[in-house]
Amino acid sequence: MANFPPSDGSTEPHEPRDESDRPATGVEQSDLELVRRVQKGERGAFDLLVLRYQHKVVKLVARLLRDPAEAEDVAQEAFVKAYRALGSFRGDSAFYTWLYRIAVNTARNTMASRQRRPLDYEADLSESEQSVVESRMRHGDTPEAVALSDEIHRTVNGAIEALPEDLRTAIVLREVEGLSYEEIAEAMDCPVGTVRSRIFRAREAIDRSLKPLLD
Amino acid sequence: MTDQIREQMSALLDGELPRDQVGLLVRRMSRDAELKRTFGNYVLAGESLRAPGGVMASPGFAARVSAAIDEGEVAGSAVPTVPARSPARWRRPLAATAVAASAALAAVLLVRPDGGEPQLFAERSGAPESPLVVTLPVGGSSPTPGQNQRLAGYLVVHGQYATPISRRAVWSNALATDPGVARVTYENAEAP
């Protein structure tokens, strides 16, 4: 069952308690560290959270609204709301779960204000259910967005194909399989520091490929 | 930009950067747009690998969010806040009294017919606290024109700053029936 924040636009959703018992992943701990820094006044830390989740949130909102043209505006509003509400975030849930709830709520308010029929879904924003929602809403993408996205995908894949095998294995295990550095080190039988270096070098190569496309 | 910093960014993205290195890196990234652009591309590559296709945030999206937050903060600071405290009404008579008292004391110290040091009848080190009373020993002989001028000057200054009550008190003392002694009592001039 969905546990949305109030539909009046309040940006202080209740944090689900059921997540508090499971161990936090490295990314979640990293997010929490950034959140704590924002709460202490380090504004720049929030920029990194935006960079980390911008694509996920824009993608989610675009599919909820069925209007990708305004997806970024609504996603931006969601990030701003999240920033303003961050003082109330205690860390009981993962930051991205909390952020997604704000994004969904913002999208719902946008739809309600335009008297559109909200989508018939009840999303408990777990990753799996969210991806189901996303797949159902895929028709919301514009041709331009799809074209750019496909171009980015081709570029990234091309860059990965050109990587030496050890770098390619490391980045795929990390990005696609979601393994931690320690798990990758075990799988590749090498030190954690080597894993870190390989992933970095793989990302550098991809960045070099992406740069001409995005600049 | 060194590789070491970029490698730290990569580790941060994966939640693998030691906590004690996060703060410095965040501060460096906050100041460096190129570092943030690179971080954004690291994120984009991962997103593209995991979930190809679909809408992506445009390259300037994060900067626009940052600007919107900045605008909100500026607007927030423009929201009426408690204004810089102007002197409260209750302070004005008090300040006027203090000025008047200072003027009174200065005038008293100046008004000495013999040009000598003024005498304070109540010694601070003496017995109990009593009102500070300064006597202008003008009795016996008529005040000189200079003394009159200084006394008149004092009264004018006092009248400009003192509250009506203290003004009356000082004037009544200065114009006391005993022509020989003009008593100025600090006690009457409202305590500051």
Interface residues (C-beta under 8 A of the other chain):
Chain A: T25 G26 V27 E28 Q29 S30 D31 E33 L34 R37 E42 R43 G44 A45 F46 D47 L48 V50 L51 R52 Q54 H55 K56 V57 V58 K59 A62 R63 P68 A71 E72 A75 Q76 F79 V80 Y83 R84 S131 E134 R138 G140 D141 T142 A145 V146 L148 S149 D150 I152 H153 V156 N157 A159 I160 I171 V172 R174 E175 V176 S180 Y181 R196 S197 I199 F200 R203 E204 I206 D207 L210 K211 L214
Chain B: D3 R6 E7 S10 A11 L12 L13 D14 G15 E16 L17 R19 V22 G23 V26 R27 M29 S30 R31 K36 T38 F39 G40 N41 Y42 V43 L44 A45 G46 E47 S48 L49 R50 A51 P52 G53 G54 V55 M56 A57 S58 P59 F61 A62 R64 V65 S66 A68 I69 G72
